[in-house]
Amino acid sequence: IAALRAANPNRDVVLLAEVQQEASYVRHHKKKIAFLFSAMRHFAKELSAAGWCVDYVRLDDEGNRGSIPGEVERALIRNGCSRVLVTKPGEWRLLDELERLRAQRNFEINIMADDRFLCSEVAFADWADGRKQLRMENFYREMRRKTGLLMDESGKPCGGRWNFDSDNRKPPKKGLRIPGPKLFPVDAITRDVLVLVEDRFGDHFGVLQPFWFAVTRRQAESAFDHFIETSFAHFGDYQDAMLSGQPYMFHAVVSLYLNAGLLDPLKLCRRIDAAYRAGAVSLNAAEGFIRQVIGWREYVRGIYWLRMPSYVKENFLEHHNPLPAFYWTAETDMACISTCVEQTRDEAYAHHIQRLMITGNFAMLAGVDPRAVHEWYLAVYADAYEWVELPNTLGMSQFADGGMLGSKPYAASGNYINRMSDYCSDCSYDVKSKTGPRACPFNYLYWDFLDRHRDKLASNPRLAFPYRNLDRMDEDQIAALRRDAAAFMHRLHN
């Protein structure tokens, strides 16, 4: 990390601080807080063993001011320092606090670029400059050329195509053997953290134990090795599939380690590239993984810093409904929602289709305020930091930026959920019915969503087919859809 590379271990002090503000500015999942505090304590131990002078502030230490700026000020006095080196935070909120601290005090704060990413903010801004559309696919192709990942000797993409997403949508089938992620035992450091988190954040969302996350770089790399050896061969085919009782499917479950800095993105992608070239995995699996890392991950970070701080206020569809209570309780007769929320509560994890096409899709169809949806996602997932979560939620999931990030709203009826999961087989609602008391709410909410947003969405070429189907419905069908949607929303909020 840039701040450590620029520091002198013979002279400088490394400050790490557990602070209340960072743990609670949204009510973060208990597992997420425990993961970060434990990773911090393990890293402090590694730094000390390597000869660094480490000033570690625990959450319950006497005098802890509860914020990063407050602890920076205390540490400067305590250690007799006059200058601060810090790598740029991943959230605009904290960057703003540090810049205000720099302006108000008479000591130097040097905020260094976070170069753990493959595309700098300057490079992304240069790429975006003058473009009418900032499509991820175009950015992704440039990143492939820049890195050489999955490129042949002639400079063309391996397999003759840039994107194999269409090959990554197989519905789940019975009898799949799903290994799951690697589980790590709890050591003494993590046990202390778990006691602290349960004591201080016991009323936060989420189940704290069992706790099995990797908390060191070595463990995180071992978790990725496990994915390569056990799950990667099926990752591509079933990337979008969902099964009850199988929260991880064939996903790597390393995004929390990657986003916390325990793993290097280019190193991971080179491993994947090498596995494909050695004939160990299919091209659709390799390309699907690499696209998520050097495509989506880098792209949404670029969008975040390009558009903040105003981006969080985007609300193109003018949605203002509150977040339903079942996003916290899982108490709903919709099996898909209750399954995904229960899984999120227990694991601080859901894969991208569960987030996009279940909880995100429902929130958009139900007209939930996108900022409330954003704050929920930021709170409940162990891999969520604002730079990566906000554009994915407001832009892709909720279409709140009006199509700057996504080319269409990711809206779907119950038919999509039924095709890609087994959730509908054990649901109180009938996924085949469009209207009526037993109809799947996703069905009438989907058509009602298109109907009430016709003025903003009907001209979108990617929605031409569903709008043609809507136009074929007679007045009675439209009235029934509107009536059922209104009745459901009344029950939801009362």
C-alpha positions in Angstrom: 0.0 0.0 0.0 1.3 3.4 -1.0 1.6 4.9 2.5 3.7 2.0 3.8 6.0 2.0 0.7 6.7 5.7 1.3 7.3 5.3 5.0 10.6 4.6 6.7 10.5 1.7 9.2 13.5 3.1 11.1 11.7 6.4 11.8 8.0 6.4 11.2 5.0 5.1 13.2 2.2 3.1 11.7 -1.2 4.0 13.2 -4.1 1.5 13.0 -7.3 2.5 14.9 -10.5 0.7 15.5 -13.1 3.5 15.7 -16.8 3.6 16.4 -17.6 5.9 13.5 -16.3 3.6 10.9 -18.1 0.6 12.4 -21.4 2.4 12.7 -21.9 5.2 10.2 -24.2 2.6 8.7 -25.0 -0.4 10.9 -22.5 -2.8 9.5 -23.0 -6.5 9.7 -21.4 -8.0 12.8 -19.3 -10.4 10.8 -18.0 -7.5 8.6 -16.9 -5.6 11.7 -15.3 -8.7 13.2 -13.5 -9.5 9.9 -12.0 -6.0 9.6 -10.9 -5.7 13.2 -9.4 -9.2 13.2 -7.6 -8.5 9.9 -6.3 -5.2 11.3 -5.0 -6.9 14.5 -3.3 -9.7 12.5 -1.7 -7.1 10.2 -0.4 -5.1 13.1 1.2 -8.2 14.5 2.9 -8.9 11.1 4.1 -5.3 10.9 5.6 -5.4 14.4 7.3 -8.7 13.6 8.8 -7.0 10.5 10.3 -4.3 12.6 7.8 -1.5 12.3 6.7 0.7 15.2 3.0 0.1 15.4 0.6 2.4 17.3 -2.5 0.3 17.6 -5.7 1.7 19.1 -8.4 -0.7 20.1 -12.1 0.2 20.1 -12.3 -0.1 23.9 -9.0 1.7 24.7 -9.4 4.6 27.1 -9.4 8.0 25.3 -10.4 6.5 21.9 -12.1 9.5 20.2 -14.1 7.3 17.9 -13.1 8.6 14.5 -10.1 8.4 12.2 -9.4 12.2 12.3 -9.6 12.2 16.0 -7.2 9.3 16.4 -4.8 10.9 13.9 -4.7 14.0 16.0 -4.1 12.0 19.2 -1.4 9.9 17.6 0.5 12.9 16.4 0.7 14.3 19.9 1.4 10.9 21.5 4.3 10.1 19.1 5.7 13.6 18.6 5.1 13.5 14.8 4.4 16.4 12.5 3.4 14.7 9.2 0.9 12.1 8.2 1.1 9.7 5.2 -2.2 8.1 4.3 -3.4 6.2 1.3 -6.6 7.7 -0.2 -9.7 6.2 1.4 -12.1 4.2 -0.6 -15.1 6.4 0.5 -15.6 10.1 -0.3 -17.0 10.7 3.2 -13.7 9.8 4.9 -11.6 11.6 2.3 -13.6 14.7 2.9 -13.0 14.4 6.7 -9.2 14.0 6.2 -9.1 17.0 3.8 -11.0 19.2 6.3 -8.6 18.1 9.0 -5.7 19.0 6.8 -7.2 22.5 6.2 -8.0 23.1 9.9 -4.7 22.0 11.5 -1.1 23.1 11.2 0.4 19.7 10.4 0.9 18.1 7.0 -1.3 15.3 5.7 -0.1 13.7 2.5 -2.9 11.8 0.9 -1.4 9.3 -1.6 -3.1 7.6 -4.5 -4.3 4.1 -3.9 -2.4 2.2 -6.6 -3.7 -1.2 -5.7 -6.1 -0.9 -8.7 -5.2 -1.4 -12.3 -6.8 1.8 -13.6 -6.1 5.1 -11.8 -8.8 7.7 -11.3 -6.9 10.0 -13.7 -6.7 7.2 -16.4 -10.4 6.5 -16.0 -11.3 10.2 -16.3 -9.2 10.4 -19.5 -11.1 7.3 -20.8 -14.5 8.8 -19.9 -13.7 12.3 -21.3 -15.9 13.1 -24.4 -17.7 9.8 -24.4 -21.5 9.9 -24.8 -21.9 6.6 -23.0 -19.6 5.1 -20.3 -20.3 1.4 -21.0 -18.4 -1.1 -19.0 -17.9 -3.4 -22.0 -15.8 -0.7 -23.8 -13.8 -0.1 -20.7 -13.3 -3.8 -20.2 -11.8 -4.3 -23.6 -9.3 -1.6 -23.0 -8.3 -3.2 -19.7 -7.9 -6.6 -21.5 -5.6 -4.9 -24.0 -3.7 -3.1 -21.3 -3.1 -6.2 -19.2 -2.8 -8.8 -22.0 -5.2 -11.1 -20.0 -6.9 -13.7 -22.3 -5.4 -12.1 -25.4 -3.7 -14.1 -28.1 -0.4 -13.4 -29.9 -2.1 -11.3 -32.6 -3.7 -9.0 -30.0 -7.2 -10.4 -30.4 -9.3 -11.9 -27.5 -8.9 -15.6 -26.9 -11.7 -17.5 -28.5 -12.5 -14.7 -30.9 -14.9 -13.0 -28.5 -14.5 -10.5 -25.7 -17.4 -11.6 -23.6 -18.8 -15.1 -22.8 -21.6 -13.9 -20.5 -24.2 -15.7 -22.6 -22.5 -19.0 -21.7 -22.6 -18.3 -18.0 -26.3 -18.5 -17.4 -27.1 -22.2 -17.0 -30.0 -22.9 -14.6 -29.1 -25.0 -11.6 -29.6 -28.8 -11.8 -30.1 -31.4 -9.1 -27.2 -33.4 -7.9 -24.5 -30.7 -8.2 -21.6 -31.3 -5.8 -20.8 -27.8 -4.4 -17.6 -27.7 -2.3 -18.1 -24.2 -0.9 -15.4 -21.8 0.3 -12.5 -22.7 2.5 -13.3 -22.3 6.2 -10.7 -21.1 8.7 -10.5 -21.8 12.4 -10.8 -19.0 14.9 -7.5 -18.1 16.7 -7.0 -16.2 20.0 -6.9 -12.8 18.2 -10.2 -13.4 16.4 -11.8 -14.8 19.6 -11.1 -11.5 21.4 -12.6 -9.6 18.5 -15.7 -11.7 18.5 -16.3 -11.0 22.2 -15.7 -7.3 21.5 -18.1 -7.1 18.6 -20.9 -9.0 20.3 -20.5 -6.7 23.3 -20.4 -3.4 21.4 -22.4 -4.2 18.3 -24.8 -6.9 19.5 -27.8 -5.1 18.2 -26.4 -4.7 14.7 -27.8 -6.8 11.8 -26.4 -10.3 11.3 -25.3 -13.5 13.0 -21.8 -13.4 14.3 -20.9 -17.0 14.7 -19.9 -19.4 13.3 -17.1 -17.1 12.0 -14.8 -18.7 9.4 -13.3 -15.8 7.3 -9.7 -15.6 6.4 -8.0 -12.7 8.4 -4.5 -12.7 6.9 -3.0 -12.5 3.5 -1.7 -16.1 3.7 -5.2 -17.4 4.6 -6.8 -15.3 1.8 -4.4 -16.7 -0.8 -5.2 -20.2 0.5 -8.9 -19.4 0.1 -8.3 -18.5 -3.5 -6.2 -21.7 -4.1 -9.2 -23.7 -2.7 -11.5 -22.0 -5.2 -9.2 -22.8 -8.1 -8.9 -26.4 -7.1 -12.5 -27.2 -6.2 -15.0 -24.8 -7.7 -13.5 -22.9 -10.7 -14.3 -25.6 -13.3 -18.1 -25.0 -12.7 -17.9 -21.3 -11.9 -18.6 -20.1 -15.5 -21.6 -22.4 -16.3 -23.4 -21.7 -13.0 -22.4 -18.1 -12.3 -26.0 -16.9 -12.3 -27.6 -19.9 -10.7 -29.3 -19.9 -7.2 -30.2 -22.9 -5.0 -31.8 -23.0 -1.5 -29.3 -24.1 1.1 -26.3 -23.4 -1.3 -25.4 -19.8 -0.6 -22.0 -19.9 -2.4 -22.6 -22.1 -5.4 -19.3 -22.2 -7.3 -18.3 -18.6 -6.5 -14.8 -17.7 -5.2 -16.1 -15.8 -2.2 -12.9 -13.7 -2.1 -14.3 -10.3 -2.8 -14.2 -9.4 0.9 -10.4 -10.2 0.9 -9.8 -8.4 -2.4 -11.6 -5.2 -1.3 -9.9 -5.2 2.1 -6.5 -5.4 0.4 -5.5 -8.9 1.4 -5.4 -10.0 -2.2 -3.9 -8.5 -5.4 -6.4 -8.2 -8.3 -3.8 -8.6 -11.1 -2.2 -11.6 -9.4 -5.6 -13.3 -9.2 -6.4 -12.7 -12.8 -3.0 -13.9 -13.9 -3.7 -17.2 -12.1 -7.0 -17.5 -13.9 -5.4 -16.7 -17.2 -2.7 -19.3 -16.7 -5.3 -21.9 -15.7 -7.1 -21.3 -19.0 -4.0 -21.5 -21.1 -3.0 -24.7 -19.4 -6.3 -26.2 -20.4 -7.5 -26.6 -16.7 -10.6 -24.5 -17.1 -13.0 -23.4 -19.8 -12.8 -20.0 -21.5 -16.3 -18.9 -20.3 -15.2 -19.5 -16.7 -11.9 -17.7 -17.0 -13.4 -14.8 -18.9 -16.3 -14.5 -16.5 -14.0 -14.2 -13.5 -11.6 -11.8 -15.1 -14.4 -9.6 -16.4 -15.7 -9.2 -12.8 -12.3 -8.1 -11.5 -10.7 -6.0 -14.2 -14.0 -5.0 -15.8 -16.8 -4.4 -13.3 -14.6 -3.8 -10.2 -12.3 -1.3 -11.8 -15.1 0.3 -13.8 -17.4 1.0 -10.8 -14.6 2.5 -8.9 -13.9 4.9 -11.8 -17.5 5.9 -12.0 -17.6 6.5 -8.2 -14.7 8.9 -8.1 -15.8 10.5 -11.4 -19.3 11.3 -10.1 -19.0 11.8 -6.3 -20.2 13.4 -4.2 -23.4 14.1 -6.1 -23.8 10.5 -7.3 -25.4 9.3 -4.1 -28.3 11.7 -4.6 -29.3 10.3 -8.1 -32.9 9.2 -8.3 -33.9 9.1 -12.0 -37.1 7.1 -11.4 -38.2 9.3 -8.5 -38.6 6.4 -6.1 -39.3 7.4 -2.5 -40.8 4.4 -0.7 -39.1 3.2 2.5 -37.1 0.0 2.6 -39.5 -2.9 3.6 -38.9 -4.2 7.1 -38.3 -7.7 5.8 -34.9 -6.6 4.4 -33.9 -6.8 8.1 -36.2 -9.6 9.4 -36.6 -11.9 6.4 -40.3 -12.2 7.4 -42.0 -12.4 4.1 -44.0 -15.1 2.2 -41.8 -14.5 -0.9 -39.4 -17.5 -0.7 -36.7 -15.9 -2.8 -36.5 -12.7 -0.7 -36.6 -14.6 2.6 -33.9 -17.0 1.5 -31.6 -14.3 0.3 -32.1 -12.1 3.4 -31.6 -15.0 5.8 -28.5 -16.0 3.9 -27.3 -12.4 4.1 -28.0 -12.3 7.8 -26.1 -15.5 8.5 -23.2 -15.1 6.1 -22.8 -11.4 5.3 -22.7 -12.7 1.7 -24.9 -13.1 -1.3 -23.6 -13.5 -4.9 -24.2 -11.0 -7.6 -27.4 -12.4 -9.0 -29.0 -12.7 -5.6 -28.2 -9.0 -5.0 -29.1 -7.8 -8.5 -32.2 -9.9 -9.4 -33.7 -10.7 -6.1 -33.3 -8.0 -3.4 -32.3 -5.3 -5.9 -34.9 -6.2 -8.5 -37.7 -6.2 -5.9 -36.6 -2.8 -4.4 -36.7 -1.2 -7.8 -40.1 -2.7 -8.7 -41.5 -1.6 -5.3 -40.2 2.0 -5.8 -37.9 2.0 -2.8 -35.7 5.1 -2.3 -32.4 4.1 -4.0 -30.4 5.8 -1.2 -32.1 3.5 1.4 -31.2 0.5 -0.8 -27.6 1.7 -1.1 -27.3 2.0 2.7 -28.7 -1.4 3.2 -26.2 -3.1 0.8 -23.4 -1.1 2.3 -24.3 -2.3 5.8 -25.0 -6.0 5.3 -22.2 -7.3 3.1 -18.7 -8.1 4.2 -17.2 -7.0 0.9 -19.1 -3.7 0.7 -17.3 -0.4 0.6 -18.9 2.7 -0.9 -16.6 2.9 -3.9 -17.7 -0.5 -5.2 -21.2 -0.8 -3.7 -22.7 2.6 -4.5 -22.4 2.5 -8.3 -23.5 -1.2 -8.4 -26.6 -0.3 -6.3 -27.7 3.1 -7.6 -26.5 2.6 -11.2 -26.9 -1.0 -12.1 -29.4 -2.4 -9.6 -31.8 0.6 -9.1 -31.2 2.5 -12.5 -31.2 5.7 -10.4 -28.6 7.3 -12.6 -30.9 7.1 -15.6 -28.7 4.7 -17.6 -25.3 6.2 -17.3 -23.9 2.9 -15.9 -26.4 0.3 -17.1 -28.1 0.3 -20.5 -31.4 -0.8 -19.1 -33.1 -1.3 -15.7 -32.5 -4.9 -14.4 -36.2 -5.5 -13.9 -37.6 -9.0 -14.1 -40.7 -10.9 -13.3 -40.9 -14.2 -11.3 -40.2 -16.1 -14.5 -36.5 -15.2 -14.4 -36.3 -16.2 -10.7 -38.0 -19.5 -11.4 -35.7 -20.3 -14.3 -32.4 -19.5 -12.4 -33.3 -20.9 -9.0 -35.4 -23.5 -7.0 -36.9 -20.8 -4.8 -40.3 -20.8 -6.4 -40.9 -24.5 -5.7 -41.4 -23.8 -2.0 -43.1 -20.4 -2.1 -46.6 -19.4 -0.9 -47.1 -17.6 -4.2 -47.7 -19.0 -7.7 -45.0 -17.9 -10.1 -47.2 -18.8 -13.0 -50.0 -16.4 -12.1 -49.7 -12.8 -13.2 -52.6 -11.5 -11.1 -54.8 -12.6 -8.3 -54.3 -13.2 -4.5 -51.8 -16.1 -5.1 -49.9 -14.5 -8.0 -46.2 -13.9 -7.5 -45.7 -10.3 -6.5 -42.8 -10.0 -8.9 -45.2 -10.6 -11.8 -47.7 -7.7 -11.3 -45.0 -5.4 -9.8 -42.9 -5.9 -13.0 -45.6 -4.9 -15.4 -46.8 -2.1 -13.1 -43.2 -0.8 -13.0 -43.1 -0.7 -16.8 -46.5 0.9 -17.0 -45.9 3.7 -14.5 -42.5 4.5 -15.9 -43.5 4.4 -19.6 -42.6 8.1 -20.1 -39.0 7.5 -19.0 -38.4 3.9 -20.2 -40.4 3.2 -23.3 -37.9 4.7 -25.7 -35.1 2.4 -24.4 -34.4 0.0 -27.2 -33.6 -2.8 -24.8 -37.1 -2.6 -23.4 -38.9 -2.7 -26.8 -39.9 -6.3 -26.4 -41.6 -6.1 -22.9 -43.3 -2.9 -23.9 -44.8 -4.6 -27.0 -46.1 -7.3 -24.7 -47.5 -4.7 -22.4 -49.2 -3.0 -25.3 -50.9 -6.3 -26.3 -52.7 -6.5 -22.9 -56.3 -5.4 -22.8 -57.7 -2.8 -20.4 -58.9 -5.4 -17.9 -55.5 -7.0 -17.7 -53.8 -3.6 -17.1 -56.4 -2.7 -14.5 -55.9 -6.0 -12.7 -52.1 -5.5 -12.7 -52.4 -2.0 -11.3 -55.0 -3.1 -8.7 -52.9 -6.0 -7.4 -49.7 -3.9 -7.3 -51.5 -1.1 -5.4 -53.0 -3.6 -2.9 -49.6 -5.3 -2.4 -47.9 -2.0 -1.8 -50.6 -0.9 0.7 -50.1 -4.1 2.6 -46.3 -3.8 2.4 -46.2 -0.3 4.0 -49.0 -0.8 6.5 
